């Protein structure tokens, strides 16, 4: 019997055994999904939580065409925002003026075999990088897990994978090209325009257009990915040790189950192979169905889900690194993620779990926990701090606001810094207290874009600056 059919059978049997079970409630539709009336070409992010109707949506085919967009008199008093593939949930992108995609600027532009570095156009999707890099005998040190993210967008927000001794991808930037509001093309590195370099490695699209980056890579490697289902107490009691023992380590807790699963990656010379695996998109739908039928009885839900998960065997996949890291996400959600000091993450996570399981029976998406090494990019959430990331999710058709309002104070109280691309309510004053280089970043940003051409209303509030559109 297939695994998911077994879960359906357990849920169906539980329902049939009950008398007078309550009518299933309907989840609230997300308050974040808004209609827009300005402009004529509506843009929405992947989850639908952010939208706008820009007057112009442009996709230059070269840096020269990008310069023409910036020099166009019709755009001089307009807000101009870069956009990637729309996988950010925070309001970094929305504008009713000019939206510019660098999707046509993609691919590996150059490489240095001796240094094992590659210069890559930032319109490249993460899922388009693995094979081309392997063909020049290179591989990324680490990768985030959603294959449709654009390189420019994920670097601008310090998007990360997991690994106690591995940085976010922004930490591996050795050089970049920045096109400024005045139409300058700046080559930046630790030696050349060093302050701009440190600001632009995680720049939120507020400094200009990063058209390409030079990444420090390594030689290609094969990973053995192992997924194992365990009781949450077992996971928590051993998480820090397992994170040190494995190259990559993360885990997911399934609310109202008492169970979670760990995922580890280790370098191996074993032949390519794969055991049966649960498709994560199917898995999310299964958890949603269990929620729909069993949320009225958390005890029965825990019994059914926990019992089912204890029947699941260990999954193993041996493949090239890039084939094990990334995957497609077809079940949409909204997300909040904070990065906490490693000394405090377990206490924070236990509070988050208690809050969800005592107040939010409608939640079914797993809680995700990952480990990230410190770096020195000015606005990296990992700036000078080894961190553990805790992420909570809500199905995109459901109102995420009450859950995130309940969880965020916990993560803030333990010293968390939010992921720039995930939902949060922090202000510029909050960020100034969390980032030692906040004022230095603001000074660089203002020097590069004194008129606020690249600031939409959200960024203008963060930096206390007017936008170009007023």
GUZA-219338 format. One record per residue (C-alpha): x, y negated, z. Coordinates in pm, 1 decimal, decimal comma. Layout:
<zado px="X" py="Y" pz="Z"/>
...
//
This chain:
<zado px="0,0" py="0,0" pz="0,0"/>
<zado px="134,8" py="-346,5" pz="-88,0"/>
<zado px="217,9" py="-564,7" pz="208,7"/>
<zado px="-27,8" py="-845,4" pz="140,5"/>
<zado px="-310,6" py="-594,6" pz="84,5"/>
<zado px="-233,9" py="-451,0" pz="426,5"/>
<zado px="-268,4" py="-795,5" pz="583,1"/>
<zado px="-601,0" py="-847,4" pz="404,6"/>
<zado px="-719,6" py="-514,3" pz="540,6"/>
<zado px="-622,5" py="-609,6" pz="896,5"/>
<zado px="-799,4" py="-945,6" pz="873,4"/>
<zado px="-1109,6" py="-787,7" pz="720,1"/>
<zado px="-1121,1" py="-520,7" pz="989,8"/>
<zado px="-1090,6" py="-781,9" pz="1263,3"/>
<zado px="-1377,5" py="-983,1" pz="1119,1"/>
<zado px="-1598,2" py="-676,6" pz="1080,2"/>
<zado px="-1540,0" py="-580,7" pz="1442,4"/>
<zado px="-1673,3" py="-910,6" pz="1576,7"/>
<zado px="-2034,7" py="-1001,2" pz="1644,4"/>
<zado px="-2152,6" py="-1358,5" pz="1608,0"/>
<zado px="-1820,5" py="-1500,2" pz="1504,9"/>
<zado px="-1839,9" py="-1874,3" pz="1433,8"/>
<zado px="-1889,6" py="-2023,7" pz="1091,6"/>
<zado px="-1559,9" py="-2109,6" pz="929,7"/>
<zado px="-1487,4" py="-2480,8" pz="942,3"/>
<zado px="-1356,8" py="-2676,7" pz="648,3"/>
<zado px="-1019,7" py="-2847,3" pz="674,8"/>
<zado px="-1020,1" py="-3223,7" pz="650,4"/>
<zado px="-907,1" py="-3372,7" pz="321,6"/>
<zado px="-584,0" py="-3566,6" pz="355,1"/>
<zado px="-620,4" py="-3936,1" pz="420,5"/>
<zado px="-294,8" py="-3979,3" pz="231,2"/>
<zado px="-455,3" py="-3907,5" pz="-106,2"/>
<zado px="-558,5" py="-4248,3" pz="-231,4"/>
<zado px="-702,4" py="-4367,0" pz="-557,5"/>
<zado px="-526,4" py="-4653,3" pz="-730,5"/>
<zado px="-672,5" py="-4930,4" pz="-937,4"/>
<zado px="-379,8" py="-5155,3" pz="-1032,3"/>
<zado px="-191,7" py="-5089,2" pz="-1353,6"/>
<zado px="-281,9" py="-4827,1" pz="-1610,6"/>
<zado px="-50,1" py="-4526,5" pz="-1562,6"/>
<zado px="-95,8" py="-4360,5" pz="-1226,3"/>
<zado px="206,9" py="-4191,9" pz="-1070,9"/>
<zado px="171,3" py="-3937,8" pz="-788,5"/>
<zado px="431,8" py="-3745,7" pz="-599,3"/>
<zado px="434,6" py="-3364,0" pz="-587,0"/>
<zado px="197,2" py="-3338,3" pz="-290,7"/>
<zado px="-33,5" py="-3622,3" pz="-397,7"/>
<zado px="26,5" py="-3814,1" pz="-74,0"/>
<zado px="193,2" py="-4109,5" pz="-250,3"/>
<zado px="66,0" py="-4283,7" pz="-562,0"/>
<zado px="83,5" py="-4607,0" pz="-754,3"/>
<zado px="-5,5" py="-4746,2" pz="-1097,4"/>
<zado px="307,4" py="-4903,0" pz="-1243,9"/>
<zado px="266,5" py="-5143,3" pz="-1532,7"/>
<zado px="560,8" py="-4973,9" pz="-1706,3"/>
<zado px="698,7" py="-4618,6" pz="-1683,4"/>
<zado px="1033,9" py="-4597,6" pz="-1860,5"/>
<zado px="1291,5" py="-4324,9" pz="-1924,3"/>
<zado px="1614,7" py="-4458,5" pz="-2074,7"/>
<zado px="1824,7" py="-4225,6" pz="-2287,2"/>
<zado px="2155,1" py="-4389,6" pz="-2195,7"/>
<zado px="2315,1" py="-4630,2" pz="-1951,1"/>
<zado px="2295,2" py="-4898,1" pz="-2221,5"/>
<zado px="1917,8" py="-4852,8" pz="-2242,7"/>
<zado px="1901,2" py="-4879,4" pz="-1863,6"/>
<zado px="2093,7" py="-5207,4" pz="-1882,6"/>
<zado px="1844,6" py="-5334,3" pz="-2140,4"/>
<zado px="1558,1" py="-5257,6" pz="-1899,8"/>
<zado px="1728,3" py="-5458,0" pz="-1624,8"/>
<zado px="1804,7" py="-5744,5" pz="-1863,9"/>
<zado px="1453,4" py="-5761,2" pz="-2010,4"/>
<zado px="1305,0" py="-6106,0" pz="-1927,3"/>
<zado px="966,0" py="-5942,7" pz="-1867,9"/>
<zado px="1116,2" py="-5747,4" pz="-1577,7"/>
<zado px="1308,0" py="-6026,2" pz="-1405,9"/>
<zado px="1042,2" py="-6092,3" pz="-1140,7"/>
<zado px="920,9" py="-5734,4" pz="-1115,7"/>
<zado px="1000,6" py="-5464,1" pz="-863,7"/>
<zado px="1199,0" py="-5184,8" pz="-1029,2"/>
<zado px="1205,8" py="-4843,8" pz="-865,3"/>
<zado px="1391,8" py="-4526,9" pz="-966,1"/>
<zado px="1195,7" py="-4203,2" pz="-956,3"/>
<zado px="1312,1" py="-3842,1" pz="-955,6"/>
<zado px="1085,7" py="-3539,1" pz="-964,3"/>
<zado px="851,9" py="-3667,1" pz="-691,2"/>
<zado px="942,3" py="-3423,4" pz="-413,1"/>
<zado px="972,7" py="-3695,9" pz="-148,9"/>
<zado px="675,1" py="-3752,5" pz="79,0"/>
<zado px="775,7" py="-4093,3" pz="219,5"/>
<zado px="679,0" py="-4409,8" pz="23,0"/>
<zado px="1020,7" py="-4468,8" pz="-134,5"/>
<zado px="895,6" py="-4472,7" pz="-494,0"/>
<zado px="552,4" py="-4640,2" pz="-527,6"/>
<zado px="538,9" py="-4969,0" pz="-716,6"/>
<zado px="282,2" py="-5129,9" pz="-940,7"/>
<zado px="558,6" py="-5288,8" pz="-1148,4"/>
<zado px="835,5" py="-5088,4" pz="-1323,0"/>
<zado px="908,4" py="-4721,4" pz="-1258,6"/>
<zado px="1226,0" py="-4581,1" pz="-1416,5"/>
<zado px="1312,0" py="-4213,6" pz="-1452,5"/>
<zado px="1666,0" py="-4099,9" pz="-1530,9"/>
<zado px="1544,2" py="-3756,0" pz="-1639,5"/>
<zado px="1695,9" py="-3805,3" pz="-1985,1"/>
<zado px="2036,5" py="-3863,0" pz="-1827,7"/>
<zado px="2120,1" py="-3505,2" pz="-1737,7"/>
<zado px="2386,0" py="-3236,8" pz="-1756,2"/>
<zado px="2754,5" py="-3201,9" pz="-1670,1"/>
<zado px="2942,4" py="-3497,5" pz="-1820,1"/>
<zado px="3298,1" py="-3399,5" pz="-1732,3"/>
<zado px="3494,3" py="-3177,2" pz="-1495,6"/>
<zado px="3837,6" py="-3142,4" pz="-1339,3"/>
<zado px="3939,7" py="-2779,6" pz="-1311,9"/>
<zado px="4247,1" py="-2846,1" pz="-1097,2"/>
<zado px="4045,9" py="-3031,3" pz="-830,5"/>
<zado px="3731,4" py="-2820,9" pz="-885,5"/>
<zado px="3514,3" py="-3128,1" pz="-933,5"/>
<zado px="3237,8" py="-3206,3" pz="-1180,7"/>
<zado px="3080,6" py="-3535,1" pz="-1290,9"/>
<zado px="2707,5" py="-3481,9" pz="-1329,9"/>
<zado px="2428,3" py="-3707,5" pz="-1453,8"/>
<zado px="2176,3" py="-3769,4" pz="-1176,8"/>
<zado px="1867,6" py="-3690,7" pz="-1384,1"/>
<zado px="1970,7" py="-3324,1" pz="-1372,1"/>
<zado px="1734,3" py="-3094,5" pz="-1182,0"/>
<zado px="1884,4" py="-2878,0" pz="-910,1"/>
<zado px="1761,0" py="-2565,9" pz="-1086,7"/>
<zado px="1952,7" py="-2669,9" pz="-1399,0"/>
<zado px="2292,2" py="-2683,5" pz="-1226,9"/>
<zado px="2384,2" py="-2329,0" pz="-1125,7"/>
<zado px="2453,5" py="-2164,0" pz="-1459,4"/>
<zado px="2628,9" py="-2462,7" pz="-1623,9"/>
<zado px="2859,2" py="-2499,5" pz="-1322,5"/>
<zado px="2934,2" py="-2127,2" pz="-1324,0"/>
<zado px="3028,8" py="-2153,1" pz="-1692,0"/>
<zado px="3309,5" py="-2396,9" pz="-1597,6"/>
<zado px="3415,7" py="-2178,0" pz="-1301,8"/>
<zado px="3256,8" py="-2398,9" pz="-1034,4"/>
<zado px="2972,6" py="-2376,9" pz="-783,3"/>
<zado px="2815,1" py="-2610,8" pz="-528,0"/>
<zado px="2923,1" py="-2552,4" pz="-167,9"/>
<zado px="2559,7" py="-2540,9" pz="-64,4"/>
<zado px="2216,8" py="-2614,1" pz="-211,6"/>
<zado px="1874,1" py="-2729,6" pz="-94,4"/>
<zado px="1596,6" py="-2481,5" pz="-159,8"/>
<zado px="1353,9" py="-2643,3" pz="-409,0"/>
<zado px="1477,7" py="-2602,7" pz="-764,9"/>
<zado px="1279,2" py="-2890,5" pz="-921,1"/>
<zado px="1440,6" py="-3172,1" pz="-722,9"/>
<zado px="1645,7" py="-3420,0" pz="-924,1"/>
<zado px="2007,7" py="-3462,9" pz="-826,3"/>
<zado px="1970,3" py="-3838,6" pz="-792,2"/>
<zado px="1665,7" py="-3814,4" pz="-568,6"/>
<zado px="1801,7" py="-3548,0" pz="-337,7"/>
<zado px="2133,8" py="-3728,8" pz="-294,1"/>
<zado px="1964,7" py="-4064,5" pz="-228,8"/>
<zado px="1775,4" py="-3905,8" pz="62,8"/>
<zado px="2051,6" py="-3674,4" pz="199,1"/>
<zado px="1849,8" py="-3363,7" pz="117,8"/>
<zado px="2020,4" py="-3055,5" pz="256,6"/>
<zado px="2037,7" py="-2680,9" pz="272,5"/>
<zado px="2146,5" py="-2495,4" pz="584,9"/>
<zado px="2479,3" py="-2390,4" pz="731,5"/>
<zado px="2642,4" py="-2489,9" pz="1060,8"/>
<zado px="2969,8" py="-2569,1" pz="879,4"/>
<zado px="2814,3" py="-2707,9" pz="559,6"/>
<zado px="2715,9" py="-3069,1" pz="491,3"/>
<zado px="2419,2" py="-3202,2" pz="299,3"/>
<zado px="2498,6" py="-3232,4" pz="-69,9"/>
<zado px="2562,9" py="-3607,8" pz="-26,3"/>
<zado px="2864,0" py="-3518,6" pz="187,7"/>
<zado px="3037,5" py="-3365,8" pz="-115,4"/>
<zado px="3019,8" py="-3678,9" pz="-333,1"/>
<zado px="3370,8" py="-3793,1" pz="-431,7"/>
<zado px="3270,6" py="-4062,7" pz="-677,6"/>
<zado px="2964,4" py="-4226,6" pz="-833,0"/>
<zado px="2859,1" py="-4481,3" pz="-1093,8"/>
<zado px="2617,6" py="-4751,7" pz="-978,1"/>
<zado px="2426,2" py="-4988,1" pz="-1207,1"/>
<zado px="2337,5" py="-5299,0" pz="-1007,6"/>
<zado px="2054,2" py="-5551,7" pz="-1029,0"/>
<zado px="2284,9" py="-5792,2" pz="-1214,7"/>
<zado px="2368,2" py="-5528,0" pz="-1475,1"/>
<zado px="2715,8" py="-5449,6" pz="-1342,7"/>
<zado px="2841,3" py="-5091,9" pz="-1382,8"/>
<zado px="3047,2" py="-5012,1" pz="-1072,3"/>
<zado px="3271,7" py="-4709,8" pz="-1038,4"/>
<zado px="3282,6" py="-4621,4" pz="-669,8"/>
<zado px="3488,0" py="-4387,3" pz="-452,8"/>
<zado px="3666,9" py="-4393,6" pz="-118,7"/>
<zado px="3942,6" py="-4594,4" pz="-288,6"/>
<zado px="3741,1" py="-4803,4" pz="-537,0"/>
<zado px="3457,4" py="-5022,0" pz="-400,3"/>
<zado px="3468,7" py="-4814,7" pz="-78,5"/>
<zado px="3187,9" py="-4993,6" pz="108,2"/>
<zado px="2952,5" py="-4963,0" pz="-186,9"/>
<zado px="3051,3" py="-4596,4" pz="-213,7"/>
<zado px="2968,5" py="-4523,5" pz="150,6"/>
<zado px="2635,3" py="-4704,6" pz="119,8"/>
<zado px="2534,2" py="-4556,7" pz="-216,4"/>
<zado px="2597,9" py="-4192,3" pz="-122,1"/>
<zado px="2262,4" py="-4209,7" pz="59,2"/>
<zado px="2112,7" py="-4527,0" pz="-83,6"/>
<zado px="1735,2" py="-4469,2" pz="-100,5"/>
<zado px="1738,7" py="-4617,3" pz="-450,2"/>
<zado px="1772,8" py="-4960,2" pz="-286,8"/>
<zado px="2118,1" py="-5055,0" pz="-418,0"/>
<zado px="2066,0" py="-4987,6" pz="-787,0"/>
<zado px="2072,4" py="-4686,3" pz="-1017,5"/>
<zado px="2324,6" py="-4413,6" pz="-943,3"/>
<zado px="2361,8" py="-4273,5" pz="-1295,3"/>
<zado px="2618,4" py="-4001,9" pz="-1222,8"/>
<zado px="2812,2" py="-3851,7" pz="-934,1"/>
<zado px="3135,7" py="-3659,2" pz="-902,6"/>
<zado px="3088,9" py="-3363,5" pz="-667,7"/>
<zado px="3357,5" py="-3166,6" pz="-489,4"/>
<zado px="3281,3" py="-2803,0" pz="-569,1"/>
<zado px="3437,5" py="-2462,5" pz="-514,3"/>
<zado px="3486,8" py="-2150,1" pz="-722,0"/>
<zado px="3175,3" py="-1939,8" pz="-792,2"/>
<zado px="3074,5" py="-1693,5" pz="-522,1"/>
<zado px="2818,4" py="-1421,7" pz="-464,2"/>
<zado px="2586,7" py="-1425,6" pz="-162,4"/>
<zado px="2410,1" py="-1152,9" pz="27,0"/>
<zado px="2078,3" py="-1293,2" pz="146,9"/>
<zado px="1913,3" py="-1104,1" pz="432,1"/>
<zado px="1563,6" py="-1178,1" pz="561,7"/>
<zado px="1453,0" py="-1017,0" pz="887,1"/>
<zado px="1129,9" py="-1043,8" pz="1087,5"/>
<zado px="1174,4" py="-1089,1" pz="1463,4"/>
<zado px="990,1" py="-1202,5" pz="1776,2"/>
<zado px="1034,8" py="-1574,5" pz="1833,1"/>
<zado px="1204,2" py="-1520,2" pz="2170,9"/>
<zado px="1464,4" py="-1300,5" pz="2004,0"/>
<zado px="1519,8" py="-1566,0" pz="1738,3"/>
<zado px="1559,2" py="-1850,1" pz="1988,4"/>
<zado px="1782,1" py="-1655,1" pz="2225,7"/>
<zado px="2029,3" py="-1579,4" pz="1948,0"/>
<zado px="1988,8" py="-1866,9" pz="1701,0"/>
<zado px="2299,3" py="-2066,7" pz="1790,4"/>
<zado px="2520,6" py="-1757,3" pz="1785,5"/>
<zado px="2374,2" py="-1639,8" pz="1454,4"/>
<zado px="2422,8" py="-1983,6" pz="1303,0"/>
<zado px="2793,7" py="-1960,2" pz="1388,3"/>
<zado px="2823,3" py="-1602,5" pz="1264,3"/>
<zado px="2674,9" py="-1655,5" pz="917,0"/>
<zado px="2766,9" py="-1890,1" pz="634,8"/>
<zado px="2403,7" py="-1998,9" pz="602,4"/>
<zado px="2140,7" py="-1944,2" pz="868,8"/>
<zado px="1783,4" py="-2067,9" pz="903,6"/>
<zado px="1460,6" py="-1940,9" pz="1048,6"/>
<zado px="1088,0" py="-1995,8" pz="1017,9"/>
<zado px="832,1" py="-1958,4" pz="1295,4"/>
<zado px="479,7" py="-1853,7" pz="1195,1"/>
<zado px="231,3" py="-2041,7" pz="1418,2"/>
<zado px="-8,6" py="-1826,0" pz="1620,7"/>
<zado px="190,4" py="-1507,8" pz="1558,6"/>
<zado px="473,4" py="-1494,7" pz="1812,0"/>
<zado px="688,8" py="-1393,7" pz="1514,5"/>
<zado px="922,8" py="-1552,7" pz="1266,4"/>
<zado px="1181,7" py="-1457,7" pz="1012,3"/>
<zado px="1549,4" py="-1538,3" pz="983,7"/>
<zado px="1734,9" py="-1590,1" pz="657,5"/>
<zado px="2111,9" py="-1551,2" pz="638,6"/>
<zado px="2357,9" py="-1581,1" pz="351,1"/>
<zado px="2709,3" py="-1438,6" pz="354,6"/>
<zado px="2973,1" py="-1423,6" pz="83,4"/>
<zado px="3007,5" py="-1071,8" pz="-55,4"/>
<zado px="3162,2" py="-862,5" pz="-332,5"/>
<zado px="2869,5" py="-619,2" pz="-328,6"/>
<zado px="2697,7" py="-554,4" pz="-663,4"/>
<zado px="2391,1" py="-757,1" pz="-755,9"/>
<zado px="2077,1" py="-598,6" pz="-610,3"/>
<zado px="1741,8" py="-680,5" pz="-455,1"/>
<zado px="1489,3" py="-511,8" pz="-227,1"/>
<zado px="1115,0" py="-579,5" pz="-221,6"/>
<zado px="1046,5" py="-934,5" pz="-109,6"/>
<zado px="735,1" py="-1128,3" pz="-14,7"/>
<zado px="673,9" py="-1411,6" pz="-258,9"/>
<zado px="670,3" py="-1724,5" pz="-42,7"/>
<zado px="381,5" py="-1873,4" pz="-241,8"/>
<zado px="169,5" py="-1561,5" pz="-191,1"/>
<zado px="278,2" py="-1555,6" pz="172,1"/>
<zado px="151,7" py="-1910,2" pz="230,8"/>
<zado px="-186,0" py="-1817,2" pz="83,5"/>
<zado px="-204,0" py="-1509,7" pz="307,4"/>
<zado px="-140,4" py="-1723,7" pz="616,2"/>
<zado px="-405,7" py="-1967,4" pz="499,5"/>
<zado px="-657,8" py="-1685,4" pz="466,2"/>
<zado px="-573,3" py="-1554,8" pz="813,5"/>
<zado px="-623,3" py="-1907,9" pz="947,5"/>
<zado px="-958,1" py="-1946,8" pz="772,9"/>
<zado px="-1100,2" py="-1628,6" pz="923,3"/>
<zado px="-925,5" py="-1613,5" pz="1261,1"/>
<zado px="-858,9" py="-1969,7" pz="1379,3"/>
<zado px="-1161,7" py="-1942,5" pz="1610,5"/>
<zado px="-971,0" py="-1677,4" pz="1812,1"/>
<zado px="-600,2" py="-1761,4" pz="1858,0"/>
<zado px="-554,2" py="-1441,0" pz="2059,8"/>
<zado px="-690,1" py="-1220,6" pz="1780,9"/>
<zado px="-498,3" py="-1418,4" pz="1521,2"/>
<zado px="-172,2" py="-1361,5" pz="1711,2"/>
<zado px="-252,1" py="-992,6" pz="1750,3"/>
<zado px="-326,1" py="-944,9" pz="1379,8"/>
<zado px="-42,6" py="-1157,1" pz="1241,2"/>
<zado px="213,7" py="-1035,0" pz="1492,3"/>
<zado px="118,7" py="-673,6" pz="1434,7"/>
<zado px="140,0" py="-714,8" pz="1058,9"/>
<zado px="476,8" py="-889,6" pz="1068,4"/>
<zado px="626,7" py="-615,3" pz="1282,5"/>
<zado px="561,5" py="-374,9" pz="993,0"/>
<zado px="771,6" py="-579,7" pz="751,2"/>
<zado px="1111,9" py="-443,6" pz="664,5"/>
<zado px="1437,2" py="-629,9" pz="609,3"/>
<zado px="1475,2" py="-789,2" pz="265,6"/>
<zado px="1814,6" py="-806,9" pz="95,0"/>
<zado px="1916,7" py="-985,5" pz="-223,1"/>
<zado px="2270,9" py="-998,3" pz="-361,8"/>
<zado px="2317,7" py="-1256,5" pz="-637,4"/>
<zado px="2521,1" py="-1556,3" pz="-749,0"/>
<zado px="2496,8" py="-1834,4" pz="-492,0"/>
<zado px="2270,3" py="-2057,5" pz="-701,0"/>
<zado px="2025,8" py="-1769,8" pz="-760,5"/>
<zado px="1988,8" py="-1708,7" pz="-387,3"/>
<zado px="1961,3" py="-2068,6" pz="-270,0"/>
<zado px="1682,0" py="-2221,0" pz="-477,6"/>
<zado px="1327,1" py="-2120,6" pz="-559,5"/>
<zado px="1002,2" py="-2262,1" pz="-696,9"/>
<zado px="741,5" py="-2402,5" pz="-458,1"/>
<zado px="393,3" py="-2367,2" pz="-605,1"/>
<zado px="188,1" py="-2411,8" pz="-287,4"/>
<zado px="191,2" py="-2783,3" pz="-216,0"/>
<zado px="219,2" py="-2942,0" pz="126,8"/>
<zado px="316,2" py="-3258,8" pz="311,2"/>
<zado px="613,7" py="-3250,1" pz="543,8"/>
<zado px="774,4" py="-3419,5" pz="841,7"/>
<zado px="1134,1" py="-3329,6" pz="924,2"/>
<zado px="1366,3" py="-3465,6" pz="1191,6"/>
<zado px="1734,8" py="-3390,3" pz="1246,3"/>
<zado px="1823,9" py="-3344,7" pz="1613,8"/>
<zado px="2151,5" py="-3320,3" pz="1806,5"/>
<zado px="2244,2" py="-2955,2" pz="1845,5"/>
<zado px="2229,6" py="-2973,7" pz="2226,3"/>
<zado px="1857,0" py="-3049,1" pz="2235,0"/>
<zado px="1686,7" py="-2873,4" pz="1947,8"/>
<zado px="1554,3" py="-2567,1" pz="2132,4"/>
<zado px="1370,6" py="-2770,2" pz="2396,3"/>
<zado px="1219,5" py="-2986,5" pz="2123,7"/>
<zado px="1111,2" py="-2687,4" pz="1916,6"/>
<zado px="941,0" py="-2519,2" pz="2212,4"/>
<zado px="742,7" py="-2839,0" pz="2274,1"/>
<zado px="645,3" py="-2857,6" pz="1907,7"/>
<zado px="524,8" py="-2496,0" pz="1909,8"/>
<zado px="326,9" py="-2550,4" pz="2232,0"/>
<zado px="166,9" py="-2864,9" pz="2088,0"/>
<zado px="62,7" py="-2695,4" pz="1764,7"/>
<zado px="-71,0" py="-2381,7" pz="1929,8"/>
<zado px="-265,0" py="-2572,1" pz="2195,1"/>
<zado px="-411,6" py="-2847,0" pz="1975,4"/>
<zado px="-405,1" py="-2750,6" pz="1607,2"/>
<zado px="-555,6" py="-2408,6" pz="1531,6"/>
<zado px="-591,6" py="-2508,3" pz="1165,4"/>
<zado px="-212,1" py="-2511,4" pz="1108,7"/>
<zado px="-76,2" py="-2212,4" pz="916,2"/>
<zado px="242,7" py="-2329,2" pz="741,8"/>
<zado px="565,1" py="-2204,8" pz="907,3"/>
<zado px="789,7" py="-2434,3" pz="1110,2"/>
<zado px="1133,6" py="-2445,5" pz="948,2"/>
<zado px="1464,9" py="-2477,4" pz="1137,0"/>
<zado px="1801,0" py="-2536,4" pz="966,5"/>
<zado px="2158,2" py="-2624,8" pz="1069,3"/>
<zado px="2366,5" py="-2902,4" pz="904,5"/>
<zado px="2724,7" py="-3022,0" pz="959,7"/>
<zado px="2810,2" py="-3388,7" pz="1023,2"/>
<zado px="2928,2" py="-3618,2" pz="744,0"/>
<zado px="3029,7" py="-3984,3" pz="714,3"/>
<zado px="2782,7" py="-4137,1" pz="464,4"/>
<zado px="2643,5" py="-4449,9" pz="629,9"/>
<zado px="2272,3" py="-4367,0" pz="606,4"/>
<zado px="2303,6" py="-3991,1" pz="622,2"/>
<zado px="2086,5" py="-3854,6" pz="905,5"/>
<zado px="2390,8" py="-3636,5" pz="980,0"/>
<zado px="2626,3" py="-3932,7" pz="1017,2"/>
<zado px="2893,1" py="-3825,4" pz="1269,4"/>
<zado px="2654,4" py="-3568,6" pz="1418,9"/>
<zado px="2615,8" py="-3193,9" pz="1375,9"/>
<zado px="2240,8" py="-3143,1" pz="1361,7"/>
<zado px="1952,1" py="-2900,8" pz="1365,3"/>
<zado px="1656,1" py="-2986,6" pz="1143,4"/>
<zado px="1299,1" py="-2911,5" pz="1250,7"/>
<zado px="1029,9" py="-2942,2" pz="983,1"/>
<zado px="651,5" py="-2913,5" pz="1013,2"/>
<zado px="411,1" py="-2890,7" pz="719,1"/>
<zado px="42,3" py="-2930,5" pz="637,0"/>
<zado px="-133,3" py="-2795,7" pz="328,7"/>
<zado px="-164,6" py="-3083,3" pz="79,1"/>
<zado px="-547,6" py="-3082,3" pz="76,8"/>
<zado px="-563,6" py="-3121,3" pz="455,8"/>
<zado px="-517,3" py="-3431,6" pz="668,8"/>
<zado px="-160,1" py="-3418,7" pz="798,4"/>
<zado px="-190,2" py="-3734,9" pz="1010,0"/>
<zado px="-310,1" py="-3592,8" pz="1347,4"/>
<zado px="-48,4" py="-3315,8" pz="1346,7"/>
<zado px="238,8" py="-3544,7" pz="1253,1"/>
<zado px="126,9" py="-3807,8" pz="1507,0"/>
<zado px="142,1" py="-3542,2" pz="1778,6"/>
<zado px="477,0" py="-3392,9" pz="1674,7"/>
<zado px="676,7" py="-3704,5" pz="1587,6"/>
<zado px="704,0" py="-3843,3" pz="1944,6"/>
<zado px="858,1" py="-3514,3" pz="2056,0"/>
<zado px="1122,3" py="-3521,9" pz="1783,8"/>
<zado px="1197,2" py="-3890,1" pz="1848,7"/>
<zado px="1231,4" py="-3832,8" pz="2223,2"/>
<zado px="1508,3" py="-3579,5" pz="2163,0"/>
<zado px="1710,6" py="-3822,6" pz="1953,2"/>
<zado px="1594,2" py="-3710,5" pz="1609,4"/>
<zado px="1663,6" py="-3896,7" pz="1287,3"/>
<zado px="1398,2" py="-3840,8" pz="1017,6"/>
<zado px="1469,2" py="-3704,2" pz="673,3"/>
<zado px="1450,4" py="-4005,3" pz="440,5"/>
<zado px="1225,8" py="-3820,8" pz="197,5"/>
<zado px="982,8" py="-3688,0" pz="459,9"/>
<zado px="696,1" py="-3863,3" pz="636,3"/>
<zado px="774,4" py="-4072,2" pz="942,6"/>
<zado px="658,9" py="-4395,8" pz="1107,5"/>
<zado px="994,3" py="-4552,4" pz="1196,7"/>
<zado px="1068,2" py="-4921,6" pz="1138,3"/>
<zado px="1387,0" py="-5102,0" pz="1044,2"/>
<zado px="1450,2" py="-5173,6" pz="1412,6"/>
<zado px="1420,3" py="-4802,3" pz="1488,4"/>
<zado px="1669,0" py="-4714,1" pz="1215,6"/>
<zado px="1909,6" py="-4982,7" pz="1334,0"/>
<zado px="1920,4" py="-4814,7" pz="1674,6"/>
<zado px="1980,6" py="-4471,3" pz="1517,7"/>
<zado px="2245,1" py="-4563,4" pz="1258,4"/>
<zado px="2573,6" py="-4727,6" pz="1365,3"/>
<zado px="2629,2" py="-4852,4" pz="1008,6"/>
<zado px="2277,6" py="-4987,7" pz="951,2"/>
<zado px="2384,2" py="-5354,2" pz="942,8"/>
<zado px="2683,2" py="-5275,9" pz="722,5"/>
<zado px="2447,7" py="-5101,7" pz="477,9"/>
<zado px="2208,3" py="-5398,5" pz="482,4"/>
<zado px="2493,0" py="-5638,0" pz="404,0"/>
<zado px="2605,6" py="-5428,5" pz="105,8"/>
<zado px="2247,1" py="-5394,8" pz="-16,1"/>
<zado px="2182,3" py="-5769,0" pz="2,2"/>
<zado px="2509,3" py="-5849,7" pz="-174,8"/>
<zado px="2419,0" py="-5616,1" pz="-461,8"/>
<zado px="2050,9" py="-5710,8" pz="-486,7"/>
<zado px="1995,3" py="-6049,0" pz="-318,0"/>
<zado px="1657,3" py="-6098,9" pz="-487,1"/>
<zado px="1517,6" py="-5760,9" pz="-382,6"/>
<zado px="1456,8" py="-5626,9" pz="-733,9"/>
<zado px="1483,4" py="-5267,9" pz="-609,3"/>
<zado px="1267,2" py="-5309,8" pz="-298,0"/>
<zado px="908,2" py="-5191,9" pz="-294,9"/>
<zado px="691,0" py="-5300,0" pz="2,1"/>
<zado px="804,5" py="-5006,8" pz="218,9"/>
<zado px="1175,7" py="-5075,0" pz="169,7"/>
<zado px="1126,9" py="-5449,9" pz="202,4"/>
<zado px="976,2" py="-5393,3" pz="547,6"/>
<zado px="1263,4" py="-5165,7" pz="650,2"/>
<zado px="1528,9" py="-5416,5" pz="544,1"/>
<zado px="1327,8" py="-5726,3" pz="639,6"/>
<zado px="1370,2" py="-5866,5" pz="289,4"/>
<zado px="1127,8" py="-6007,7" pz="31,1"/>
<zado px="1072,3" py="-5811,2" pz="-287,1"/>
<zado px="1145,7" py="-5948,6" pz="-634,1"/>
<zado px="770,2" py="-5950,6" pz="-697,9"/>
<zado px="713,7" py="-6154,0" pz="-380,7"/>
//
